[in-house]
Amino acid sequence: MALVDLVGWAMMLRRRDRSMKALTTALLVVVLASGCSNTESDRVAELELEMNAEEPTATPTTEPTPTTEPTPTTEPTPTTEPEPTAQPTPTTEPEPTAQPAPTTEPTPTPKPTPGDCADLANSYVPVENPGVPPFSGTLWISPDIMSASDPTSFIELEYSGQKDRTMFDRRTAQFGTVNAHIFQARYGTSTMVEIQVNPEFDVANAEQEALFYATAIGRMPAFLFTDLETVWIHAGDKPAGGGNNNLLIHTGWGRQQYADQGFLEELFLHEGAHTSLDSRHALDPAWRAAQQADGNFLSIYARDYPEREDVAESIGPWLAVRFFRDRIDSTLAEQIEATIPNRLHYFDCAGLTPNTVP
């Protein structure tokens, strides 16, 4: 290769790559040092001048290192947001019951409707086709309305000796004064009843009879103690009785007719009504309106003596269907409800309960 060509080649390298400057300079020194013709020497000199010429001042705009397209930042695989734990569907709050807009006008008093206690006489519903009394007497319709296993409010009995007392005796059908055995019976916390036993009993038997009947009397609802002050106990086979702030017992019937057949507690419901309910309800106009609306009586006994016996004949059946329905036959319950619905409603409105003396 001619020296001139060699020098040209070196110059080309130098232009193309500034980093080859030192190498091409050394090559030219070697070339120039070797022999060459005048023509070649001149060409070499020109090339040398060209090689040493200053680069144009304007710093060549450094080709911006082609902004290496940033490797598209690999979008970080979006951390898969964990599926939000499904929030438990909030228990839908019940829509608040819309409060009625307060009425400025005073609410008119509603007219009494059947079953309303506000005006009993106008709330009764007349019974259609009332029929005839279904029972001869209600004392005997069921021995299970109350029983000897029911709780009693009787607490204690205390003997006070013998004292004169005026007592009614069915055997003579009159009142008489006797030197009776006196016992104080306590019911609940403070209700006291004096039990007077005919002196035909010695003190031991008198106490035994007083204890037996005092316990059974304690099973009566508290409302039947309202007017009860004394209990009279005689021997003999005569019916029991009520009224005169008293309960009357003849021990022959007391055991054989009532207790032994399971009707002793039902007896005291009936007789207790004579003592504590008759004076308040038997002549009440609302009670009489109930009798008229029912158009019938539950028993022949009540029909024959409507003022004296109807309340007493109705109270036990009312307690049975309202509080002890599971103790009686369903047919019996339906019969009571169909015959005296308005009397039952009358008692419903009287505020009575089967609770014993507190």
Backbone torsions as a table, in degrees:
resi	resn	phi	psi	omega
1	MET	NA	139.5	178.6
2	ALA	-68.8	150.3	-178.0
3	LEU	-59.6	-39.1	-179.0
4	VAL	-60.5	-41.8	-179.5
5	ASP	-65.0	-37.9	-179.3
6	LEU	-63.2	-43.9	179.2
7	VAL	-63.2	-43.1	179.3
8	GLY	-57.9	-41.6	-178.3
9	TRP	-64.0	-39.9	179.0
10	ALA	-63.3	-39.9	-179.6
11	MET	-64.1	-40.4	179.8
12	MET	-60.8	-41.3	179.4
13	LEU	-63.2	-40.5	-177.1
14	ARG	-63.5	-41.0	179.9
15	ARG	-66.3	-39.0	-174.4
16	ARG	-71.3	-31.0	-175.1
17	ASP	-144.8	106.1	-179.0
18	ARG	-59.4	-26.6	-178.5
19	SER	-68.0	-10.2	-179.8
20	MET	-96.6	10.8	-173.6
21	LYS	-58.1	-51.2	-177.5
22	ALA	-60.8	-38.8	-176.5
23	LEU	-68.9	-44.6	-177.7
24	THR	-69.6	-34.1	178.1
25	THR	-61.9	-45.6	-179.7
26	ALA	-62.6	-37.0	-178.5
27	LEU	-66.6	-41.4	-179.3
28	LEU	-65.3	-38.1	178.1
29	VAL	-58.5	-42.0	-179.1
30	VAL	-65.4	-44.2	-176.7
31	VAL	-63.3	-47.4	-176.6
32	LEU	-64.6	-29.0	-178.4
33	ALA	-74.2	-23.7	-179.3
34	SER	-84.6	157.9	-177.5
35	GLY	-68.1	145.5	175.0
36	CYS	-157.5	162.2	-176.8
37	SER	-74.0	165.8	-179.1
38	ASN	-59.1	-43.2	-178.7
39	THR	-60.6	-43.6	-179.1
40	GLU	-67.0	-39.0	-179.6
41	SER	-60.8	-42.4	179.6
42	ASP	-61.2	-43.4	-177.0
43	ARG	-66.2	-35.9	179.1
44	VAL	-65.8	-41.2	-179.4
45	ALA	-61.7	-42.2	179.7
46	GLU	-60.3	-43.2	-178.7
47	LEU	-65.4	-35.4	-179.1
48	GLU	-64.9	-43.9	179.4
49	LEU	-58.7	-45.8	-179.4
50	GLU	-60.1	-37.7	-176.6
51	MET	-67.8	-36.9	-177.0
52	ASN	-85.6	-8.7	-179.3
53	ALA	-56.2	142.3	-179.8
54	GLU	-67.3	144.5	174.3
55	GLU	-68.9	149.1	179.4
56	PRO	-53.8	139.2	-175.0
57	THR	-55.9	-42.0	-177.5
58	ALA	-58.3	108.0	179.7
59	THR	-57.8	118.6	-177.1
60	PRO	-53.8	129.7	178.8
61	THR	-52.1	108.0	-179.1
62	THR	-55.5	114.6	177.7
63	GLU	-46.1	112.2	-178.8
64	PRO	-53.7	123.2	179.0
65	THR	-46.2	115.4	-174.4
66	PRO	-47.1	114.8	-178.1
67	THR	-50.9	104.2	179.8
68	THR	-53.6	110.5	178.5
69	GLU	-41.7	112.9	-177.3
70	PRO	-53.2	126.5	178.5
71	THR	-46.9	113.7	-173.8
72	PRO	-43.3	112.8	-178.4
73	THR	-46.8	112.8	-179.3
74	THR	-55.3	107.8	179.1
75	GLU	-45.6	119.7	-178.9
76	PRO	-54.9	128.6	-179.9
77	THR	-47.6	112.6	-175.4
78	PRO	-49.3	119.6	179.8
79	THR	-53.2	114.1	-177.9
80	THR	-57.6	107.9	178.6
81	GLU	-53.5	126.2	179.5
82	PRO	-58.0	135.3	177.4
83	GLU	-47.6	120.8	-178.9
84	PRO	-56.1	132.8	179.8
85	THR	-54.3	122.6	-177.2
86	ALA	-54.4	118.5	177.9
87	GLN	-64.7	133.8	178.1
88	PRO	-58.3	133.5	179.9
89	THR	-52.9	118.0	-177.3
90	PRO	-57.7	134.7	179.2
91	THR	-57.3	118.4	-178.4
92	THR	-60.1	115.9	177.6
93	GLU	-60.2	130.2	178.6
94	PRO	-58.5	137.3	177.6
95	GLU	-54.5	123.7	180.0
96	PRO	-59.6	134.4	179.8
97	THR	-60.2	122.0	-177.3
98	ALA	-58.1	122.1	178.0
99	GLN	-73.0	130.2	178.3
100	PRO	-63.1	139.1	179.7
101	ALA	-58.9	131.9	-177.1
102	PRO	-57.6	128.4	179.7
103	THR	-83.3	130.3	179.6
104	THR	-76.9	-32.1	179.3
105	GLU	-69.5	136.3	176.9
106	PRO	-62.3	137.2	179.4
107	THR	-67.6	126.2	-179.7
108	PRO	-66.7	145.4	178.6
109	THR	-64.2	123.5	-178.5
110	PRO	-66.6	147.3	177.9
111	LYS	-69.2	137.1	-179.3
112	PRO	-55.3	138.7	177.9
113	THR	-119.3	164.8	178.5
114	PRO	-53.3	130.5	-179.7
115	GLY	97.7	-5.2	-178.7
116	ASP	-90.2	133.5	-178.2
117	CYS	-86.9	-8.8	-175.1
118	ALA	-63.4	-33.4	-179.0
119	ASP	-144.3	80.9	-172.7
120	LEU	-54.1	-48.7	-174.4
121	ALA	-57.4	-31.6	-179.8
122	ASN	-95.3	0.0	-177.9
123	SER	-99.6	-8.4	-177.7
124	TYR	-71.7	149.9	178.3
125	VAL	-115.2	115.1	-178.1
126	PRO	-58.5	139.5	178.7
127	VAL	-85.5	129.2	177.6
128	GLU	-83.9	143.0	178.3
129	ASN	47.7	62.6	-174.6
130	PRO	-61.7	-26.9	177.9
131	GLY	76.5	-152.3	-177.3
132	VAL	-118.5	162.0	179.4
133	PRO	-56.9	130.5	-177.9
134	PRO	-78.6	-17.0	-176.7
135	PHE	-129.1	157.0	174.7
136	SER	-79.0	-39.2	176.8
137	GLY	-156.3	139.4	-174.3
138	THR	-80.6	-14.5	178.8
139	LEU	-56.2	-30.5	-172.1
140	TRP	-103.1	9.2	-174.6
141	ILE	-72.5	-26.1	177.1
142	SER	-162.9	134.1	177.5
143	PRO	-87.1	4.0	-173.1
144	ASP	-108.1	3.5	178.6
145	ILE	-59.7	-45.6	171.0
146	MET	-136.4	161.0	-177.5
147	SER	-147.8	171.4	-179.1
148	ALA	-66.7	-12.4	178.9
149	SER	-89.8	-6.5	178.2
150	ASP	-72.5	152.7	179.8
151	PRO	-65.2	151.1	177.8
152	THR	-121.1	147.7	178.5
153	SER	-89.6	-0.9	179.4
154	PHE	-65.2	132.3	-176.5
155	ILE	-111.9	-51.8	-176.7
156	GLU	-158.1	161.9	-178.9
157	LEU	-128.8	131.0	-179.3
158	GLU	-126.6	128.3	-178.7
159	TYR	-82.0	132.7	-179.1
160	SER	-112.9	10.2	-178.7
161	GLY	89.9	-163.7	-179.5
162	GLN	-107.7	138.1	-179.3
163	LYS	-146.8	155.1	178.7
164	ASP	-72.0	131.3	177.9
165	ARG	-141.8	144.6	176.6
166	THR	-93.2	121.4	-174.8
167	MET	-130.3	149.4	174.5
168	PHE	-91.6	137.0	-178.0
169	ASP	-126.9	119.7	-177.7
170	ARG	-68.0	-23.3	-179.3
171	ARG	-65.6	-30.0	177.8
172	THR	-108.0	-8.9	-179.0
173	ALA	57.0	36.6	178.4
174	GLN	-155.6	167.0	176.9
175	PHE	-83.7	146.9	175.3
176	GLY	-151.6	152.0	179.1
177	THR	-96.3	128.6	-179.4
178	VAL	-133.6	158.9	176.8
179	ASN	-86.7	79.6	-169.9
180	ALA	-79.0	154.1	169.0
181	HIS	-75.0	130.2	-176.4
182	ILE	-111.7	127.9	176.5
183	PHE	-126.7	137.5	174.9
184	GLN	-99.3	117.9	179.7
185	ALA	-104.3	129.4	178.4
186	ARG	-105.9	134.8	178.0
187	TYR	-120.2	134.2	-178.4
188	GLY	59.5	-145.2	-176.3
189	THR	-79.0	-33.5	-173.0
190	SER	-152.6	6.5	-179.8
191	THR	-79.4	123.2	-177.2
192	MET	-113.5	137.2	176.4
193	VAL	-132.1	132.6	178.5
194	GLU	-90.1	124.8	177.7
195	ILE	-102.9	121.1	-177.5
196	GLN	-109.7	120.5	-176.7
197	VAL	-112.8	129.5	179.8
198	ASN	-53.1	135.8	-178.1
199	PRO	-68.2	0.1	172.7
200	GLU	-64.6	-16.9	173.5
201	PHE	-95.7	140.9	171.1
202	ASP	-73.0	171.1	-173.1
203	VAL	-60.5	-38.3	-178.7
204	ALA	-66.0	-46.7	179.8
205	ASN	-69.8	-33.6	177.6
206	ALA	-62.0	-43.0	179.0
207	GLU	-65.3	-39.5	-179.9
208	GLN	-62.2	-44.6	179.9
209	GLU	-67.7	-42.1	-179.9
210	ALA	-60.9	-42.6	-179.6
211	LEU	-65.7	-42.4	-178.8
212	PHE	-61.2	-50.0	-176.8
213	TYR	-76.0	-33.0	178.4
214	ALA	-61.5	-38.5	179.8
215	THR	-65.1	-45.7	-179.9
216	ALA	-65.7	-40.0	179.0
217	ILE	-60.6	-33.3	-179.9
218	GLY	-64.2	-11.0	178.3
219	ARG	-86.6	-8.5	177.2
220	MET	-65.5	149.6	172.5
221	PRO	-61.5	152.7	-177.3
222	ALA	-57.6	-33.2	-176.4
223	PHE	-66.0	-17.0	177.6
224	LEU	-85.9	-1.3	174.7
225	PHE	-95.8	-2.7	-173.0
226	THR	-50.8	-47.2	-177.6
227	ASP	-113.7	9.6	-176.7
228	LEU	-78.6	123.2	179.8
229	GLU	-120.3	-36.3	-175.1
230	THR	-138.5	160.7	173.2
231	VAL	-129.7	131.8	176.8
232	TRP	-106.9	131.3	178.7
233	ILE	-125.0	123.3	177.1
234	HIS	-126.2	162.6	169.4
235	ALA	-78.6	177.2	174.1
236	GLY	107.7	157.7	179.8
237	ASP	-99.5	78.2	178.9
238	LYS	-135.3	155.6	-179.7
239	PRO	-65.9	157.1	175.2
240	ALA	-75.8	175.4	178.8
241	GLY	-156.5	166.7	178.2
242	GLY	-142.5	171.6	-176.1
243	GLY	108.5	179.8	178.6
244	ASN	56.6	30.4	-177.4
245	ASN	57.0	34.5	-168.6
246	ASN	-149.6	160.0	168.1
247	LEU	-120.4	130.7	-178.2
248	LEU	-107.5	132.1	-179.6
249	ILE	-132.7	133.8	168.1
250	HIS	-110.7	121.9	-167.5
251	THR	-65.9	-25.7	178.4
252	GLY	-61.4	-55.5	177.4
253	TRP	-70.0	-33.7	-178.5
254	GLY	-53.6	-41.5	179.5
255	ARG	-84.7	-54.2	-169.6
256	GLN	-74.0	-44.1	-175.5
257	GLN	-85.8	-31.9	-174.7
258	TYR	-106.9	-65.2	-174.5
259	ALA	-62.0	-49.1	-175.5
260	ASP	-65.4	-23.4	179.2
261	GLN	-100.3	2.6	175.9
262	GLY	86.5	16.1	-175.7
263	PHE	-110.7	13.0	-175.4
264	LEU	-64.6	-43.3	-179.8
265	GLU	-67.4	-38.8	176.8
266	GLU	-64.1	-34.7	176.6
267	LEU	-58.9	-45.7	-176.5
268	PHE	-72.7	-23.2	172.1
269	LEU	-64.6	-44.9	-178.9
270	HIS	-66.7	-52.6	-176.8
271	GLU	-70.0	-32.4	176.8
272	GLY	-64.8	-31.4	177.2
273	ALA	-66.0	-38.8	176.5
274	HIS	-60.7	-38.2	-175.6
275	THR	-74.9	-43.5	-170.9
276	SER	-116.3	-8.4	-178.2
277	LEU	-113.6	-36.2	-173.8
278	ASP	-52.9	-47.4	-175.0
279	SER	-64.7	-22.6	-177.6
280	ARG	-96.4	-29.0	-169.9
281	HIS	-120.3	-30.7	-171.3
282	ALA	-57.0	-34.1	-178.9
283	LEU	-107.6	7.9	179.1
284	ASP	-64.4	129.1	179.1
285	PRO	-55.4	-34.3	180.0
286	ALA	-68.5	-34.2	176.4
287	TRP	-68.6	-42.0	179.8
288	ARG	-65.7	-35.4	177.4
289	ALA	-67.2	-34.4	177.5
290	ALA	-66.7	-42.0	177.0
291	GLN	-58.5	-44.1	-177.6
292	GLN	-67.3	-41.9	-179.7
293	ALA	-65.6	-36.7	178.4
294	ASP	-70.6	-34.0	177.1
295	GLY	68.0	11.5	-177.2
296	ASN	-156.7	173.7	176.6
297	PHE	-125.4	153.3	-179.0
298	LEU	-73.6	-25.8	-179.7
299	SER	-139.1	159.3	175.8
300	ILE	-65.0	-36.3	179.4
301	TYR	-60.1	-43.6	179.0
302	ALA	-68.7	-38.6	179.9
303	ARG	-63.7	-39.7	-177.2
304	ASP	-74.4	-25.6	179.8
305	TYR	-133.4	68.6	-172.0
306	PRO	-62.6	-34.0	180.0
307	GLU	-82.4	-35.0	-174.7
308	ARG	-86.4	-37.3	-170.3
309	GLU	-112.8	-13.3	-171.7
310	ASP	-66.0	-41.4	178.3
311	VAL	-62.7	-47.6	-178.7
312	ALA	-64.8	-34.8	179.6
313	GLU	-75.5	-16.0	-176.0
314	SER	-102.4	-23.8	-173.0
315	ILE	-68.3	-41.3	178.3
316	GLY	-62.5	-47.6	176.6
317	PRO	-61.1	-36.2	176.7
318	TRP	-61.7	-47.8	177.9
319	LEU	-59.7	-38.0	-178.3
320	ALA	-62.8	-49.4	-175.8
321	VAL	-79.3	-24.6	-177.9
322	ARG	-91.4	-29.4	-174.6
323	PHE	-126.7	-23.8	-176.7
324	PHE	-126.8	36.0	-175.4
325	ARG	-58.2	-34.0	-178.1
326	ASP	-71.0	-8.6	-179.1
327	ARG	-93.4	-12.1	-176.5
328	ILE	-118.8	162.5	179.3
329	ASP	-65.0	140.1	-177.5
330	SER	-62.9	-34.0	178.7
331	THR	-64.5	-39.9	178.2
332	LEU	-63.5	-44.5	-180.0
333	ALA	-60.4	-44.3	-179.1
334	GLU	-65.7	-35.6	179.7
335	GLN	-65.5	-42.6	178.6
336	ILE	-63.0	-47.2	-177.0
337	GLU	-65.6	-35.0	-178.9
338	ALA	-75.0	-27.2	-174.9
339	THR	-87.0	-43.1	-176.2
340	ILE	-128.6	53.6	-178.2
341	PRO	-60.6	-35.2	-177.1
342	ASN	-77.6	-32.7	174.3
343	ARG	-67.8	-38.5	177.5
344	LEU	-60.9	-41.6	178.9
345	HIS	-65.0	-37.2	177.5
346	TYR	-58.2	-47.1	179.2
347	PHE	-67.4	-34.0	177.2
348	ASP	-57.1	-36.9	-176.0
349	CYS	-88.1	-0.3	-176.2
350	ALA	-88.8	-3.9	178.1
351	GLY	74.2	27.6	-178.4
352	LEU	-92.7	146.3	176.0
353	THR	-137.4	163.9	179.2
354	PRO	-83.2	4.4	-177.3
355	ASN	-61.2	139.3	179.0
356	THR	-79.8	174.4	-178.8
357	VAL	-59.1	128.3	-179.5
358	PRO	-75.2	NA	NA
